Amino acid sequence: MQLSKISAGNFHDEKIFQFQLSNGWMKVDILSYGATIMSVEVPDRLGVRQNVVAGFHSTEKYMQPHPYLGCTIGRFANRIAGGKFAIDGRTYQLSVNEPPNHLHGGHYGFDKKAWHVINTIEEEDRIGVRFGYVSKNGEEGYPGTLQVTAAFTLTTANELHLQYTATTDKATIVNLTNHAYFNLSAFQSLTIHRHLLKLNAAFCLQRDKHQVPTGVLQALQDGALDFGTAKEIGEGLRLLRDENGIDHTFVIRNYNGSLIPAAELTENISGRKMKVLTDQPGIHIYTANFWNGQLRNDDEIPFEKHGAIALETGFFPDAPNHPNFAGTILKPGEVYRSTTVFKFLNAED
């Protein structure tokens, strides 16, 4: 197990650091800016190790506009209708950065912040780094000063653990996730159409024309979004004739607050496979529907439409405005906790 740290520049007088975690089989690079997963290198069936995450080598590119590549999303992931929600009868207006809604924490969410390094983690079976960020009262319209931590640890079992915590001095809402995009072919294939996806879900959230949940759970049986048994993502995309792609929140079956399987992703040509486990009630699947090839990685490979898949675990979008959704209100004295595990293995396993 090896952990290294290098200086990666500055952002508004804050030092940025890059950490590399290696267990001998796989390697992960983490950036303190945006608490970002820069790369995840895993071997194919021939033992050739390649990066399966959309990202860049340089810090500067993360500070330029990009579609949330690998970043930590907060204070609230996904959409809030009209940017409005209420706590104890008081209505709060958030920034509206995707009219008419608030998306992924606003104009300058957690993905565009310089997180500070709290400590590194070096144990017998795991190595990692823990970042912290203080979101001040009123930031993007949110009430309360929020103390947030984000820990990334790599284990000897080839698991990348993401653990978030938060506390507040005033009642607020919290829903954190990571927005890494995966292509298990290491972008040797420019789309994820041939990837096999399996989801531990029988329902997804019905959406309105602004991509906001209506509050209704939509059954998946035998539909385009039914990935209860593994099938090619391209098959689902072909059935979504009137959609630009998959951009849906799936309700994880048997959610009980403990760590349970949520998804499996397999790419048979490379022989790579990953499993997603989480203690959150939902997983939002997004298939890079608006990529158009203009953005490229450092090897000049274009990020094309449906070029990767994001598997964003968390609470449901717009949850504060739906009493039937799991609550996202955090009060003083409470601790928000969220854990997600990305486990990598061979397709035959």
C-alpha positions in Angstrom: 0.0 0.0 0.0 1.4 3.4 -1.0 0.2 6.9 -0.5 1.9 10.0 -1.9 1.0 13.7 -1.8 2.1 16.4 -4.2 1.4 20.1 -4.4 -1.0 20.9 -7.2 -1.1 24.7 -7.2 -3.4 27.3 -5.6 -6.9 28.4 -5.7 -7.7 31.9 -4.2 -4.6 31.6 -2.0 -5.6 28.1 -0.9 -3.1 25.4 -1.5 -4.3 22.5 -3.6 -3.0 18.9 -3.2 -3.1 15.8 -5.2 -3.0 12.4 -3.5 -2.2 9.0 -5.1 -3.4 5.8 -3.5 -2.0 2.5 -4.7 -2.6 -1.1 -3.4 -0.4 -2.7 -6.1 -3.4 -3.9 -8.1 -5.2 -0.5 -8.7 -4.3 3.2 -8.3 -6.5 6.2 -7.5 -5.7 9.9 -7.7 -7.7 12.3 -5.6 -7.6 16.2 -5.8 -8.4 18.5 -2.9 -10.0 21.0 -5.2 -13.6 19.9 -5.4 -12.7 16.8 -3.4 -12.4 15.2 -6.8 -11.7 11.7 -8.1 -9.2 12.4 -10.8 -8.5 8.9 -12.0 -9.0 5.2 -11.1 -6.6 2.9 -12.8 -7.6 -0.8 -12.8 -6.2 -3.7 -14.9 -8.0 -5.4 -17.8 -8.1 -9.1 -18.3 -4.6 -9.0 -19.6 -3.3 -7.1 -16.6 -3.0 -3.8 -18.5 -3.9 -1.0 -16.0 -5.8 2.0 -17.4 -7.9 4.9 -16.1 -11.6 4.2 -16.2 -12.8 7.6 -15.0 -13.3 10.8 -17.0 -10.9 13.4 -15.9 -7.7 15.3 -16.4 -4.1 15.3 -15.1 -3.9 19.0 -14.4 -5.6 21.0 -11.6 -6.1 24.0 -13.9 -8.6 22.0 -16.1 -10.8 21.3 -13.1 -11.0 25.0 -12.5 -12.4 25.6 -16.0 -16.0 24.7 -17.0 -16.6 21.0 -17.1 -19.6 18.6 -16.4 -18.8 17.9 -12.7 -16.1 15.4 -13.6 -15.3 13.3 -10.4 -16.3 16.1 -8.1 -18.0 16.0 -4.7 -21.5 17.6 -5.1 -23.1 19.6 -2.3 -24.7 21.1 -0.3 -27.5 19.3 -2.1 -27.0 16.9 -5.0 -29.3 17.0 -8.0 -32.3 19.4 -8.4 -34.5 21.4 -6.0 -37.6 22.7 -7.7 -37.6 26.5 -8.1 -34.6 26.5 -5.7 -37.1 26.7 -2.8 -37.7 24.6 0.3 -39.1 25.2 3.8 -37.9 24.3 7.3 -40.2 24.9 10.3 -42.5 27.1 8.2 -39.7 29.3 6.9 -39.1 29.3 3.1 -35.6 29.6 1.8 -34.7 30.6 -1.7 -31.5 29.1 -3.2 -29.6 30.2 -6.2 -31.2 29.1 -9.5 -28.3 27.9 -11.7 -30.4 25.6 -14.0 -33.6 27.7 -14.5 -36.1 27.2 -13.1 -34.2 24.9 -10.6 -31.3 24.7 -8.2 -28.8 22.1 -9.3 -25.9 20.4 -7.6 -25.4 23.0 -4.9 -25.7 26.1 -7.1 -23.3 28.3 -9.1 -20.4 27.7 -6.8 -21.1 24.4 -5.1 -18.7 22.1 -3.2 -17.2 21.0 -6.6 -15.7 24.5 -7.0 -14.2 24.8 -3.5 -10.7 24.3 -2.2 -11.1 21.7 0.5 -8.5 21.5 3.2 -6.6 18.4 4.2 -7.6 17.1 7.6 -5.4 14.0 7.7 -4.2 11.0 5.8 -5.2 7.4 6.6 -2.5 4.7 6.6 -3.6 1.4 8.1 -2.8 -2.2 7.4 -5.7 -2.8 5.0 -6.4 0.7 3.8 -4.9 4.1 2.8 -6.6 7.4 2.1 -7.2 11.0 2.8 -9.8 13.1 4.5 -10.8 16.6 3.4 -12.8 19.3 5.1 -14.8 22.3 4.0 -16.8 24.9 5.9 -19.9 26.1 4.0 -20.9 29.4 5.6 -24.4 30.4 6.5 -26.1 31.8 3.4 -23.8 30.2 0.9 -25.9 29.8 -2.3 -28.9 30.6 -0.1 -28.5 27.7 2.3 -29.2 28.3 6.0 -26.6 27.4 8.7 -22.8 27.0 8.7 -22.1 23.5 7.6 -18.9 21.6 8.7 -18.3 18.9 6.0 -15.7 16.1 5.7 -15.1 13.8 2.7 -12.9 10.8 3.1 -11.5 8.6 0.2 -9.9 5.3 1.2 -8.5 2.5 -0.9 -8.5 -1.0 0.6 -6.6 -4.2 -0.1 -9.9 -5.6 -1.3 -9.8 -3.2 -4.3 -12.6 -1.0 -2.9 -12.7 2.7 -3.0 -14.7 4.0 0.0 -16.3 7.4 -0.1 -17.5 8.6 3.4 -19.1 12.0 4.0 -20.1 13.6 7.3 -21.6 17.0 8.1 -22.8 19.0 11.1 -24.6 22.3 11.3 -25.3 25.2 13.7 -28.8 25.8 12.2 -31.4 23.5 10.6 -30.5 23.0 6.9 -30.6 20.4 4.2 -27.8 18.1 3.1 -27.4 15.5 0.3 -23.8 14.8 -0.8 -22.6 12.6 -3.6 -19.7 12.1 -6.0 -20.1 12.7 -9.7 -17.4 10.4 -11.2 -18.1 9.2 -14.7 -17.0 5.6 -15.5 -16.1 4.0 -18.8 -14.7 0.5 -18.0 -13.2 0.2 -21.5 -10.9 3.1 -20.4 -12.5 5.0 -23.2 -11.2 2.6 -25.8 -14.8 2.5 -26.7 -16.2 6.0 -27.0 -19.6 5.0 -25.6 -20.9 2.8 -22.8 -23.6 1.2 -25.0 -22.1 -2.2 -24.7 -21.6 -2.0 -20.9 -23.8 -4.2 -18.9 -25.7 -2.5 -16.1 -27.6 -4.2 -13.2 -29.5 -2.2 -10.6 -31.0 -3.3 -7.3 -34.2 -1.4 -8.0 -37.8 -2.0 -8.9 -38.8 1.6 -9.1 -37.5 5.0 -10.3 -38.8 8.5 -9.6 -41.3 9.9 -12.1 -40.1 13.3 -13.4 -41.8 16.4 -14.7 -40.6 18.3 -17.8 -37.9 20.1 -15.7 -36.4 16.8 -14.6 -37.8 17.2 -11.1 -39.5 14.3 -9.3 -43.3 14.5 -9.1 -43.4 12.4 -5.9 -44.7 9.3 -7.7 -42.7 6.0 -7.8 -42.7 4.5 -11.3 -42.5 0.7 -11.7 -39.7 -0.5 -13.9 -40.9 -4.0 -14.8 -40.1 -4.9 -18.4 -39.5 -1.2 -19.3 -36.6 0.6 -20.9 -35.2 1.5 -17.4 -35.6 -2.1 -16.0 -32.1 -3.2 -15.2 -33.1 -5.7 -12.6 -31.2 -8.2 -14.5 -28.0 -7.2 -16.3 -28.5 -5.8 -19.8 -26.6 -3.5 -22.2 -27.1 0.1 -21.5 -27.5 0.7 -25.2 -30.6 -1.5 -25.2 -32.2 0.8 -22.6 -31.1 3.9 -24.5 -32.7 2.6 -27.8 -36.0 2.0 -26.0 -36.0 5.6 -24.6 -36.9 7.0 -28.0 -38.1 10.4 -26.7 -35.3 10.8 -24.2 -31.8 12.1 -24.6 -30.5 9.3 -22.4 -30.8 8.0 -18.9 -31.0 10.7 -16.2 -33.2 9.0 -13.6 -33.1 8.3 -9.9 -33.7 4.7 -8.9 -35.1 3.6 -5.6 -32.7 1.0 -4.0 -34.5 -2.1 -3.0 -34.5 -3.1 0.7 -32.9 0.2 1.8 -32.4 0.2 5.5 -29.6 2.6 6.2 -26.9 0.0 6.1 -24.4 -0.7 3.3 -26.1 -2.7 0.6 -25.6 -3.4 -3.2 -27.0 -0.8 -5.5 -25.5 -1.4 -8.9 -23.1 -3.5 -11.0 -21.3 -2.4 -14.2 -19.5 -4.8 -16.5 -17.5 -4.3 -19.7 -16.8 -7.7 -21.2 -14.1 -6.8 -23.7 -11.7 -5.4 -21.1 -13.0 -7.9 -18.5 -13.5 -5.1 -15.9 -16.4 -5.0 -13.5 -17.4 -2.7 -10.7 -20.0 -3.0 -7.9 -21.5 0.0 -6.1 -22.7 -0.4 -2.5 -24.2 2.4 -0.4 -26.2 3.2 2.7 -28.3 5.8 0.8 -31.9 5.2 -0.5 -31.3 6.2 -4.1 -28.8 6.0 -7.0 -29.1 8.5 -9.9 -27.9 7.1 -13.2 -26.7 9.6 -15.8 -25.3 8.6 -19.2 -23.5 11.8 -20.2 -26.4 12.9 -22.4 -25.0 16.3 -23.4 -21.4 15.4 -24.0 -20.6 16.3 -27.6 -16.9 15.5 -28.1 -15.7 19.1 -27.7 -14.2 18.3 -24.2 -11.2 15.9 -24.4 -9.0 14.1 -21.9 -5.3 14.5 -21.7 -4.8 11.8 -24.4 -7.0 13.8 -26.7 -9.8 11.2 -26.5 -13.1 13.1 -27.0 -15.9 12.8 -24.4 -18.7 11.8 -26.7 -22.5 11.6 -26.0 -23.1 8.5 -23.8 -19.3 8.2 -23.4 -19.5 7.4 -19.7 -21.9 6.7 -16.8 -22.3 8.4 -13.5 -23.7 6.4 -10.6 -24.6 9.0 -8.0 -25.7 7.6 -4.7 -27.7 9.8 -2.2 -31.1 10.9 -1.1 -33.8 11.7 -3.7 -33.8 14.9 -5.7 -36.1 17.6 -4.4 -36.6 15.5 -1.2 -37.3 18.6 1.0 -40.4 19.3 -1.0 -41.8 15.7 -0.8 -43.0 14.5 2.6 -43.0 10.9 1.3 -39.3 11.0 0.5 -36.6 10.2 3.1 -35.8 13.4 5.0 -32.7 15.5 4.3 -33.0 18.0 7.1 -30.0 18.2 9.4 -30.4 19.9 12.8 -27.8 21.1 15.3 -26.5 18.2 17.4 -27.1 15.7 14.6 -24.5 14.2 12.2 -25.1 13.5 8.6 -23.3 10.4 7.4 -23.1 8.8 3.9 -21.0 5.9 2.7 -20.5 4.6 -0.8 -18.2 1.8 -2.0 -16.9 1.3 -5.5 -15.5 -2.2 -5.7 -13.5 -3.3 -8.7 -12.9 -6.9 -9.9 -12.7 -9.1 -12.9 -15.9 -9.6 -15.0 -15.7 -13.4 -14.3 -15.9 -12.8 -10.5 
